[in-house]
Amino acid sequence: MLELRLLQGGLLKKVLEAMRELVTDANFDCSRSGCSLQAMDSSHVALVALLLRSDGFDHFRCDRNRSMGMNLNHVTKLLRCAGNDDIITLKADDDGDTVTFMFESPSQ
C-alpha cells in the first residue's frame, strides 16, 4: 500500500507543472525514504530530478518499493482540479495499477 498526504498541495502542483514543460512521461520511484523521479527531456539535453522525502509529507506510508509511470500532462491536468490550499492525498494498492488522487479543502 502506498499513501501520501501533503498538506500544502499547491507545492506539488507547481513543481509538476514546471516539470511537464520538459518531460512528458516519468517514473516515480517510491520507497520508505520517499519518492524520487529522474527523467531526460525529449532532446536529451536536460535531466530533471525530483526527491520528495517521506518526512516532507503529513502522512507517508510505503509498504514496498514501487515504480509508477505517469504522464505528467495528465497528472497536471488532474491536479488543476485541486485548489492551491487543498490537501492532496495519493493512494495506490500493492496489487493494482491505479493511483487515486483525493483533494480536501482545509476549511471544510
Stockholm file with secondary structure:
# STOCKHOLM 1.0

chainA/1-108         MLELRLLQGGLLKKVLEAMRELVTDANFDCSRSGCSLQAMDSSHVALVALLLRSDGFDHFRCDRNRSMGMNLNHVTKLLRCAGNDDIITLKADDDGDTVTFMFESPSQ
#=GR chainA/1-108 SS CEEEEESCHHHHHHHHHHHTTTCSEEEEEEETTEEEEEEECTTSCCEEEEEEEGGGSSEEEESSCEEEEEEHHHHHHHHTTSCTTCEEEEEECTTCSCCEEEEECTTC
#=GC SS_cons         CEEEEESCHHHHHHHHHHHTTTCSEEEEEEETTEEEEEEECTTSCCEEEEEEEGGGSSEEEESSCEEEEEEHHHHHHHHTTSCTTCEEEEEECTTCSCCEEEEECTTC
//
